[in-house]
Amino acid sequence: MKKITAFLGLVFLLPLALGDLKVGFYNSTCPQAESIVQQVVQSRFQADRSITAALLCMHFHDCFIRGCDASILIDSTDSIPSEKSTGPNLTVRGFEIIDEVKKNIEAACPSTVSCADIITLATRDAVFFAGGPSYDVATGRRDGIVSARDEVNLPGPTFSVSQAQQAFAAKGFTLTEMVTLLGGHTVGIAHCGFFQDRISNFRDSGAPDPSMDPSLVAKLKVTCGASSSGDPTVSLDQSTPSIVDNKFYSEILAKRGILQIDQELAVDKSSAAIVTKFTSDANGFRQSFAKALVKMGNVGVLTGNAGEIRKNCRVFN
């Protein structure tokens, strides 16, 4: 991969291998693979900075179901509904970015680079272009051969901290790593439908959530009521919505969290101290975020002869 000139922060040196994964896995079989990913992501990012949030969401939703095997990319058929068709995944976007990368890589190195690796690498590059940390990614993942709608079970926006912690712990993450990964909401967006109750009828009270800043409630009511059709979106970080930084934590401490789970991170006694630490330690968040993303990218990976290398990321070979 061509060296990216860092414009914000340090390159974090992380563990270089996990099992059959290793940094530079394609150095001999497809040396231009990471450069191709980088070029496509950079071009897309220049046109639309929201792709960072899209790819972070895709990466998370993929890895939490069956592991990081690109099963989220599979299109449904008439007889077999895939992960992509479930409610939690209907707002996942950015599939065309993966398609473009795959097309370019297949032209250079047919049947060599997995779609699972493409998601992981594209997310890494998108995070960097949005001002986040630069970090090494071990590659060598293979693509899964199962994508089942019934298997999708993701932590939801109305989860309590303890409920979310159970879901993350099941994937091997600590509480600190969970709070760190939810910091990805620094560039995220949410449809009004995911938090409508917080600004109008919180827990059937007939009033907004008292833990939300009243001025934010007023602003969100205007935004969410502005469209007569569809489901408008808002930024989860109202301060620096297109930059990967630690401002998300300052927002939730100021009662400006959009999603219920985000706001509860700042008030739950188990997570509040972590939030406070990240609020005042920007570099600490960057390092923790890089490490947590690397760890997430290693969840349930297929290597060796397991799975396959798809020719088209949307269908099994």
C-alpha positions in Angstrom: 0.0 0.0 0.0 1.3 3.5 -0.9 2.2 5.4 2.2 -0.5 7.9 3.1 0.8 11.2 4.3 -0.6 11.8 7.8 -2.4 15.0 8.2 -3.7 14.4 11.7 -2.0 12.5 14.4 0.4 9.5 14.6 0.4 6.2 13.0 -0.4 3.7 15.7 1.7 0.5 15.7 -0.6 -2.4 16.5 -0.1 -6.2 16.6 0.8 -7.3 13.1 -0.7 -10.8 13.0 -3.5 -12.9 14.4 -3.5 -16.5 13.5 -3.4 -16.7 9.7 -4.0 -13.0 9.3 -1.0 -10.7 8.8 -0.1 -7.3 7.6 0.9 -7.4 4.0 -0.9 -10.7 3.3 -1.3 -9.7 -0.3 2.2 -8.4 -0.9 3.2 -11.2 -3.3 -0.2 -12.2 -4.7 -1.8 -8.7 -5.2 0.7 -6.0 -4.1 -1.6 -3.2 -5.4 -4.6 -4.3 -3.5 -4.4 -1.9 -0.6 -3.6 1.0 -2.9 -6.7 0.2 -5.0 -8.9 0.3 -1.9 -7.3 3.5 -0.8 -7.8 5.2 -4.1 -11.5 4.3 -4.4 -12.2 5.3 -0.8 -10.4 8.6 -1.2 -12.3 9.5 -4.3 -15.6 8.6 -2.7 -14.7 10.5 0.4 -13.9 13.7 -1.5 -17.4 13.5 -3.0 -19.2 12.5 0.2 -17.7 12.6 3.6 -20.5 10.6 5.1 -19.0 7.4 3.7 -16.9 7.1 6.8 -20.0 6.6 8.9 -21.5 4.2 6.3 -18.4 2.0 6.2 -18.0 1.9 10.0 -21.7 0.8 10.3 -21.3 -1.8 7.6 -18.1 -3.2 9.2 -19.8 -3.4 12.6 -23.0 -5.0 11.3 -20.9 -7.5 9.4 -18.6 -8.5 12.1 -21.2 -8.9 14.8 -23.1 -11.5 12.8 -21.1 -14.7 12.0 -17.8 -12.7 12.3 -16.1 -10.5 9.7 -16.9 -12.6 6.6 -18.7 -10.1 4.3 -22.0 -12.0 4.8 -23.7 -8.6 5.0 -22.9 -8.0 1.4 -24.9 -10.9 0.0 -28.1 -10.0 -1.9 -31.3 -11.9 -1.0 -32.8 -14.3 -3.4 -36.5 -15.3 -3.8 -35.9 -18.3 -1.7 -33.2 -17.2 0.7 -33.4 -13.8 2.5 -29.9 -12.6 3.5 -28.7 -10.5 6.4 -29.0 -7.4 4.2 -32.8 -7.7 4.2 -33.4 -7.4 8.0 -34.7 -4.3 9.7 -31.4 -3.4 11.5 -29.5 -3.6 8.1 -32.0 -1.7 5.9 -30.2 1.6 6.7 -26.7 0.2 6.0 -25.2 1.8 2.9 -22.0 2.0 1.0 -22.3 -1.3 -0.8 -21.5 0.4 -4.1 -18.1 1.4 -2.7 -17.2 -2.2 -2.0 -18.5 -3.1 -5.5 -16.2 -0.6 -7.1 -13.2 -1.7 -5.1 -13.9 -5.4 -5.9 -14.3 -4.7 -9.6 -10.9 -2.8 -9.8 -9.1 -5.5 -7.7 -10.6 -8.4 -9.8 -9.2 -6.7 -12.9 -5.8 -6.6 -11.4 -5.8 -9.8 -9.4 -8.7 -12.2 -10.1 -10.0 -14.3 -7.3 -7.3 -13.2 -4.8 -8.6 -10.6 -2.4 -11.6 -11.3 -0.2 -14.6 -9.0 0.2 -14.2 -9.3 3.9 -10.7 -7.8 3.7 -12.0 -5.0 1.4 -14.6 -4.0 4.0 -11.9 -3.9 6.7 -9.4 -2.0 4.6 -12.0 0.5 3.2 -13.2 1.3 6.8 -9.6 1.9 7.9 -9.0 4.3 5.1 -12.3 6.1 5.5 -11.6 6.6 9.2 -8.2 8.1 8.4 -9.5 10.5 5.7 -12.1 11.7 8.2 -9.2 12.8 10.5 -9.0 9.6 12.6 -5.9 7.5 13.3 -3.9 5.6 10.8 -3.3 2.0 11.8 -2.1 -1.2 10.3 -4.7 -3.9 9.3 -3.8 -7.6 9.1 -5.4 -9.2 6.1 -6.0 -12.8 5.0 -9.8 -13.0 5.7 -11.9 -15.2 3.6 -15.6 -14.7 2.6 -18.4 -16.6 4.3 -20.8 -18.9 2.4 -23.8 -18.2 4.6 -25.9 -15.1 5.0 -29.2 -15.7 6.9 -31.7 -13.1 7.9 -32.8 -15.0 11.0 -29.3 -14.8 12.5 -29.2 -11.0 12.7 -29.2 -9.9 16.3 -27.6 -6.6 16.9 -27.5 -4.3 20.0 -30.2 -1.7 19.5 -30.4 2.1 20.0 -32.6 1.8 23.0 -30.4 -0.7 24.8 -29.2 0.1 28.3 -25.5 0.1 29.0 -25.8 -3.3 30.7 -27.7 -4.8 27.8 -25.2 -3.4 25.3 -22.3 -4.6 27.4 -23.7 -8.1 27.3 -23.9 -8.0 23.6 -20.3 -6.7 23.2 -19.0 -9.1 25.8 -20.4 -12.0 23.8 -18.0 -10.9 21.0 -15.0 -10.6 23.4 -15.1 -6.9 24.0 -14.5 -5.2 27.4 -16.7 -2.3 28.6 -13.9 0.2 27.7 -13.8 -1.2 24.2 -17.5 -1.0 23.9 -17.5 2.7 24.9 -14.7 3.2 22.4 -16.4 1.6 19.5 -19.6 3.5 20.2 -17.4 6.6 19.8 -17.7 5.8 16.1 -21.0 7.7 16.4 -18.8 10.8 16.2 -19.4 10.5 12.4 -22.7 8.6 12.5 -26.2 9.5 11.6 -29.6 8.2 12.7 -33.0 8.3 11.2 -35.6 10.1 13.3 -37.5 6.9 13.8 -34.7 5.6 16.0 -35.1 8.3 18.6 -38.5 9.9 17.9 -39.8 8.8 21.3 -37.0 10.7 23.1 -38.2 14.0 21.7 -41.9 13.5 22.0 -43.2 10.7 24.2 -40.3 9.2 26.2 -41.4 5.9 27.8 -45.1 6.8 27.2 -44.7 9.9 29.4 -46.1 12.3 26.9 -43.0 14.4 27.3 -39.4 14.4 25.9 -36.6 12.5 27.6 -35.6 14.7 30.5 -32.0 13.6 30.1 -31.8 15.5 26.7 -30.9 19.1 26.4 -34.2 21.0 25.8 -32.6 23.1 23.0 -31.6 20.0 21.2 -35.1 18.6 21.6 -36.5 21.7 20.0 -34.0 21.5 17.1 -34.7 17.8 16.5 -38.4 18.4 16.5 -38.0 20.8 13.6 -35.7 18.5 11.7 -37.8 15.4 12.2 -41.0 17.1 11.4 -39.7 18.9 8.3 -40.5 16.1 5.9 -44.0 14.9 5.1 -42.6 11.6 3.8 -39.6 9.5 4.5 -37.6 9.4 7.7 -35.1 12.3 8.0 -31.6 11.8 9.4 -29.5 13.8 11.9 -25.9 13.7 13.0 -25.2 11.7 16.2 -22.4 14.2 16.9 -23.9 17.7 16.7 -20.5 19.4 17.1 -18.1 17.9 14.5 -20.3 15.5 12.6 -17.9 14.6 9.8 -14.6 14.3 11.8 -13.4 11.3 13.7 -12.5 12.9 17.0 -13.5 12.8 20.7 -16.2 15.5 20.6 -18.9 12.8 20.7 -18.1 12.3 24.3 -18.3 16.0 25.2 -21.7 16.0 23.5 -23.2 13.2 25.5 -21.8 14.7 28.7 -23.7 17.9 27.8 -26.9 15.9 27.4 -26.8 16.1 23.7 -26.7 12.4 22.9 -29.2 11.5 20.1 -29.6 7.8 20.7 -30.7 6.6 24.1 -27.7 4.2 24.4 -25.3 7.0 23.6 -26.8 9.3 26.3 -26.8 6.5 28.9 -23.0 6.0 28.4 -22.5 9.4 30.1 -24.7 8.7 33.1 -24.4 5.0 33.8 -22.0 4.5 36.7 -20.2 1.7 34.9 -19.3 3.8 31.8 -19.4 7.5 32.9 -15.7 7.6 34.0 -14.6 6.2 30.6 -16.6 8.9 28.8 -15.1 11.6 31.0 -11.6 10.3 30.3 -12.1 10.3 26.5 -13.6 13.8 26.7 -10.2 15.2 28.0 -7.9 12.8 26.2 -8.2 13.1 22.5 -5.0 11.1 21.7 -6.1 8.4 24.2 -9.4 8.0 22.3 -7.5 7.8 19.0 -5.3 5.1 20.2 -8.1 3.2 21.8 -10.3 3.6 18.7 -7.6 2.2 16.4 -7.0 -0.8 18.7 -10.7 -1.5 19.1 -11.3 -1.4 15.3 -8.5 -3.8 14.7 -9.9 -6.1 17.3 -13.4 -5.9 15.8 -12.0 -6.7 12.4 -10.6 -10.0 13.9 -13.9 -11.2 15.2 -14.8 -14.7 13.9 -12.7 -14.4 10.8 -12.4 -17.3 8.3 -8.8 -18.1 7.1 -6.9 -20.8 5.3 -9.2 -23.0 3.3 -12.4 -21.9 5.1 -15.0 -20.1 3.1 -14.2 -18.7 -0.3 -12.9 -15.7 -2.2 -15.9 -14.2 -3.9 -15.7 -12.9 -7.5 -18.7 -10.7 -6.9 -19.2 -9.5 -3.3 -23.0 -9.7 -3.6 -23.3 -13.4 -4.5 -21.7 -16.6 -3.4 -19.4 -18.2 -6.1 
